[in-house]
């Protein structure tokens, strides 16, 4: 992808990038971006409204985690009888205020490290936004997107800054409503859904990129093994019930695309797209409440009567993972896998091998 003409291209991250990366500021792609900024390969720009939204989504993530934590404690009451240290720790109180304060401090430290240019959306004349609204311009080009005023102010602030800087801004977002493919490209923006694509492009003129790609390719077997080991920890939902893997019958990992997010003399940070095909035995824990009849979630997950849930499942799912390699003297053959993590955690929708318990 093109990053513009400046020596250090300007990058904007939409809020969903932080959410997708699970607010992991010290590892993975966000940490790689911090290092690219530190080496002056990239510059960051954002808006005050975007920062408010990131903080709000962090609050929501903590609230969601607290609910999941308390549900686990309630459902696992029998484990309170255990004196194993790692089990005892699971029943400690959830100090939401302290956890939230710590995570917000991490966010503040991260922003200080990437020191983005913060644009004020108050500088955008409302008349400009209403003009775009009535003309149906981005982000109002879809009939169902007539309420996208926050995004409209962010886009206009970025557009004005791009004109002032005389350079397009690389906008990283999975929100396709930020771009109208039916109209000519806006010269103020280069759109991409993948932060890792931006990071790899910034490495193109470095001597380490080719060797890092060879190292990543050579590590495919180790990466596949690591992903397979994480399979049992993934969340499943069948009908309206949560399920967990209790036995793996078959599993196959097919790596489809790899990106180098950062490379130094000591390590390589990567991102990989893959397909995971599986057959497994499962066990059920609870019925999930809050799914309204007729909702999209309910429609794509057929319900089962009591005793009718399948005990064996099979299927395939796409995932994105990030991880790192260590190497010696930047030699591809010396690379060793350090860690991997599945970034896009979600419930897995599966096909049933047998729709009735055996």
Protein Blocks (a to p, Z undefined) as FASTA:
>chain_A
ZZbjbfbdcddddfklmmmnoopakgcjllmmmmmmmnopaccdddfklmmmmmmmmmmm
mmmmmmmmmmmmmmmmmmmmpccfklmmmmpccdfklmmmmmmmmmmmmmmmnopadddf
klpcfklmmmmmmnopafklbfklmmmmmmmmmmmmmmmmmmmnopacddddfblklpcf
kbccdfkbccdfbfklmmmmmmmmpcklmmmmmmmmmmmmmmmmmmmmmmmmpccdehja
ccddfbdfbdcdddfbdcdfbdcfkbccdddddddddddddddfbdcehiaghiaklmmm
ccddehiacfbdcdddddddddddddehhiaklpccfbdcdfbgcddddddfblcdZZ
